[in-house]
């Protein structure tokens, strides 16, 4: 019979989850400027002292929220000793961009984080961006670098273009709702057309730069 966790441990876990959810709610509905300790505690329905007790500061709480939301952190979950990249990361590259487009299209909180990164110089956001880049480079160096060798910088450039395009297309569609090159990324068939084009570009890169 499974033993149920109860008492202070469960209460702490629930309270931390409530506080993290409160950060997302505030970002979606009120904006980054309202990420103040008093307002976060009020939104979560808890005593603000618990923010300091469980996270140390509201900045640490926001940072934990950002890490949970960040799509780039998925690379941290890869066990390279158990995962075979027989195609040197080609299909993973395609899946990464497709998942990014899907997440940005459906997750307002994630879009708001990207807008926040672009609009404000912030040490916490810089650390998040650096962490994302570090994880990406670990994956690239282990999986893709041995394939591309002297052409590795060319494939890095292609990934940079594809990832930044995913950012812009998603933010553009949600900001003013207008089409881009006749496509609406919010529509499944148009998003699939973009995914197909991304796949073609990646296929061509793996063929040309091998």
TALIN-V208570 format. One record per run of one state. SS is the DSSP state (H for helix, E for strand, - for the rest). FROM is the first residue (numbers start at 0). LEN is the number of residues. If there is no record, write none. Layout:
BEGIN
SS,FROM,LEN ; SS,FROM,LEN
END
This chain:
BEGIN
-,0,7 ; H,7,22 ; -,29,2 ; H,31,3 ; -,34,2 ; H,36,8 ; -,44,4 ; H,48,7 ; -,55,2 ; H,57,12 ; -,69,1 ; H,70,7 ; -,77,12 ; H,89,17 ; -,106,1 ; H,107,12 ; -,119,3 ; H,122,54 ; -,176,3 ; E,179,1 ; -,180,2 ; E,182,1 ; -,183,4 ; H,187,21 ; -,208,2
END
